[in-house]
Each structure stands twice: as structure tokens, then as C-alpha cells.
Amino acid sequence: MKHVYTFIYFHILSLLICACLTVGTPFSCSAQHGGIAINGTGYKADTSAMLDISSTNKGVLISRMSTLQRNNIVLPANGLLIYNTDCNQLNYNAGTSQTPKWLIFSGFDAPYATASANILTNSFTANWNVSAGAVNYRIDISTNINFSNFVGSYDNYSIGDVTAFEVTGLSSGTTYYYRLRAENSCGLSGNSNTISSTTN
């Protein structure tokens, strides 16, 4: 019975949203199959979409805010998307609600990691090429190529505006993997390529 009530409530809520969004416009709105469609054709929402918006002469305007306002969002959901007015770029949260990691959606190149150097028993130097516009870099170090766990504090570790970093506190004869992200006042780039380095 609970499932029936949930469906009815969703359907009523969907119809109310449709009515509010399309009153006084040439657009139609339908709520079917767990999705809402807003368009000028009367087509139903694609079954894979919760919200299906279609227009040949209008776009979608998402929340616009400064970096400070973005950083003040309480518990931002993973995948939350905003438009950052400080840098005129889309940002999305690739982290968790408790530990947001705001990435720049596009237009900010990730650094290119290069081979490590100065390999010793408990350290090596990670290297990478400059990413234009970066004012800081962040590094991840893991013993897993998929970065399912991190070594010490080397999880999104801030290392400054440099192109080499000595990674210390490692174990002898162990293979480590590193990747980087460039950072500016608007957020982080995507991940760089991954480099492996085995200590002596």
C-alpha cells in the first residue's frame, strides 16, 4: 500500500511542478513513468530521465553563484552542478557531502604527470608538466592503480605551485601510483594520467 501512495504523491507533485513551470508558455509538460518532460512537442520524458527538457530556442539556466557562495552550500550532494560567476565556468562536486571536491567541468586542463625521479628506499620525486592557469596542485598517492585507498595524508594533498614534489614516508620495494589535479580559485581540474614508481 505504501508503494501506491508514494506513486500517487509523486504523480501529484509532478503535475504541480509541470503546471507551475509551463503556465503562460507555449510549452507542455507531462509526468509519466517517474519522469517529468517539459517541451513544445508534448513528448513524454525519456524513460531513463527524471527530468527531460527539450527546446529549439531556449536553454537551461542552472544556479549561478560566486566561489564563496558555492563553498557555503551546506552538505552539497555528490554531482551537484553550479555555474561559478567568479570564473564563468561550471563546477560540480566530485567529492562527498561532508568533503566536497569542486571540479571545473571544462576549460581547465589537468596536468600531465611524467616519470618519477630520485627514487630511494622510502621516497621518490613526482613530476608533471604545468597546467595553464593553475595556482596550486594536489596529489594522490596509492598502492592501488584504481586509488581505492591512499598512502598517509596523500589524498588530494595540496603541494603548491610547483612541478615536482618529493613523496616521503614510503616503504621499501613497493610500487606506488600517483596522479595530480591542477587548482585555481574556481576549483580543480580533472585527474592527470597515472604514473607508477617502485621504491628501491
C-alpha positions in Angstrom: 0.0 0.0 0.0 2.9 2.4 0.8 4.2 2.0 -2.8 0.8 3.0 -4.2 0.7 6.2 -2.0 4.3 7.0 -2.9 3.4 6.8 -6.6 0.2 8.9 -6.2 2.2 11.6 -4.3 4.9 11.6 -6.9 2.4 11.9 -9.7 0.5 14.8 -8.0 3.8 16.6 -7.2 5.0 16.1 -10.8 1.7 17.6 -12.2 2.0 20.6 -9.8 5.6 21.2 -10.9 4.6 20.9 -14.6 1.7 23.4 -14.0 4.0 25.9 -12.3 6.7 25.6 -14.9 4.6 25.9 -18.0 1.7 28.3 -17.1 1.6 31.1 -19.7 4.2 29.4 -22.0 3.8 27.6 -25.3 5.4 24.5 -23.6 3.7 21.4 -22.5 4.6 19.3 -19.5 3.9 15.7 -18.8 4.6 13.5 -15.8 4.8 9.8 -16.7 6.9 6.8 -15.8 8.7 8.5 -12.9 9.9 11.4 -15.1 8.9 14.9 -16.0 9.0 16.2 -19.6 8.9 19.9 -20.5 8.9 20.6 -24.2 6.9 22.2 -27.0 6.0 18.9 -28.6 4.0 17.1 -26.0 6.5 14.2 -25.9 6.8 12.2 -22.7 10.0 12.1 -20.7 12.6 9.6 -21.8 12.4 6.6 -19.5 16.0 7.0 -18.4 15.4 10.6 -17.3 13.9 12.1 -14.2 13.7 15.5 -15.9 13.6 15.7 -19.7 13.7 19.3 -21.1 13.7 20.0 -24.8 13.6 23.2 -26.7 14.9 24.5 -30.1 15.2 28.1 -28.9 15.8 28.1 -25.1 18.4 26.7 -22.8 18.6 25.6 -19.1 19.9 28.1 -16.6 21.3 26.5 -13.5 22.1 28.1 -10.2 24.7 30.9 -10.6 26.9 31.9 -7.6 30.3 33.0 -6.5 33.0 30.7 -5.2 32.3 31.9 -1.7 28.6 31.2 -2.1 29.3 27.7 -3.6 31.6 26.9 -0.7 28.9 27.9 1.8 26.4 25.3 0.4 25.6 23.0 3.3 26.3 19.4 2.6 26.4 19.7 -1.2 25.4 16.4 -2.9 27.9 14.4 -5.0 27.3 15.5 -8.6 25.8 18.9 -7.6 26.3 21.3 -10.5 26.5 25.1 -10.3 27.7 28.0 -12.5 30.6 29.9 -10.9 30.3 33.6 -11.7 33.8 34.3 -10.4 35.4 32.4 -13.3 32.4 31.9 -15.7 32.7 28.1 -15.6 30.6 25.2 -14.5 31.6 23.5 -11.2 30.5 20.1 -9.9 31.1 18.3 -6.6 33.1 15.2 -7.3 33.6 14.6 -3.5 31.1 13.8 -0.8 28.6 16.0 1.1 31.0 16.0 4.1 34.1 16.6 2.0 33.2 18.5 -1.2 35.7 18.4 -4.1 34.7 21.1 -6.5 35.9 20.4 -10.0 35.8 22.6 -13.1 33.5 21.0 -15.7 35.6 22.0 -18.7 38.2 24.5 -19.9 40.8 23.8 -17.3 43.4 21.2 -18.4 44.6 18.6 -16.0 48.4 18.5 -15.5 50.3 15.8 -17.4 52.3 13.5 -15.0 55.7 12.4 -16.1 58.2 9.8 -14.8 59.3 10.0 -11.2 62.9 10.7 -10.3 65.3 10.4 -7.4 63.9 7.0 -6.4 65.2 5.8 -3.0 64.0 3.2 -0.4 61.5 5.4 1.2 60.9 8.3 -1.2 60.7 9.5 -4.8 60.1 12.7 -6.7 56.8 13.0 -8.6 57.0 15.2 -11.7 54.5 16.8 -14.0 54.0 19.5 -16.7 52.5 22.9 -16.0 48.7 23.3 -16.3 47.9 26.8 -17.6 46.1 28.9 -15.0 47.0 26.7 -12.1 48.0 28.3 -8.8 48.3 25.0 -6.9 48.5 21.3 -7.5 47.0 18.4 -5.5 48.4 14.9 -5.5 47.1 11.4 -4.7 49.4 8.6 -3.8 48.2 5.0 -3.6 49.4 1.4 -3.7 46.4 0.6 -5.9 46.2 1.7 -9.6 42.5 2.5 -9.0 43.2 4.7 -6.0 40.8 2.8 -3.8 43.0 3.7 -0.8 45.6 6.4 -0.1 49.0 6.4 1.4 49.1 8.5 4.6 47.8 12.0 4.0 48.4 11.9 0.2 44.7 12.1 -0.6 44.1 15.4 -2.5 47.2 16.7 -0.8 48.0 20.3 -1.5 51.6 20.8 -2.7 51.7 24.4 -4.0 52.5 25.9 -7.4 55.4 23.6 -8.3 56.0 20.9 -11.0 57.9 18.4 -8.8 57.2 17.0 -5.3 59.2 14.7 -3.0 56.9 12.0 -1.7 58.3 10.7 1.6 57.4 8.2 4.3 57.2 5.2 1.9 58.1 1.6 2.2 61.0 -0.1 0.5 60.4 -2.3 -2.6 56.8 -1.1 -3.0 55.0 0.1 -6.1 53.2 3.4 -5.7 50.9 5.2 -8.1 50.4 9.0 -8.3 48.1 11.4 -10.1 47.5 15.1 -9.8 44.9 17.8 -10.2 45.5 21.5 -11.0 43.8 24.1 -8.9 42.8 27.7 -9.3 40.3 30.0 -7.5 37.4 28.3 -9.2 38.1 24.7 -8.4 40.1 21.7 -9.5 40.8 20.2 -12.9 40.1 16.5 -13.6 42.8 13.9 -12.8 46.1 13.7 -14.6 47.3 10.5 -16.1 48.6 7.9 -13.6 52.3 7.2 -13.1 53.8 4.2 -11.2 57.0 4.3 -9.2 58.7 1.5 -7.3 60.9 2.3 -4.3 64.3 0.6 -4.0 
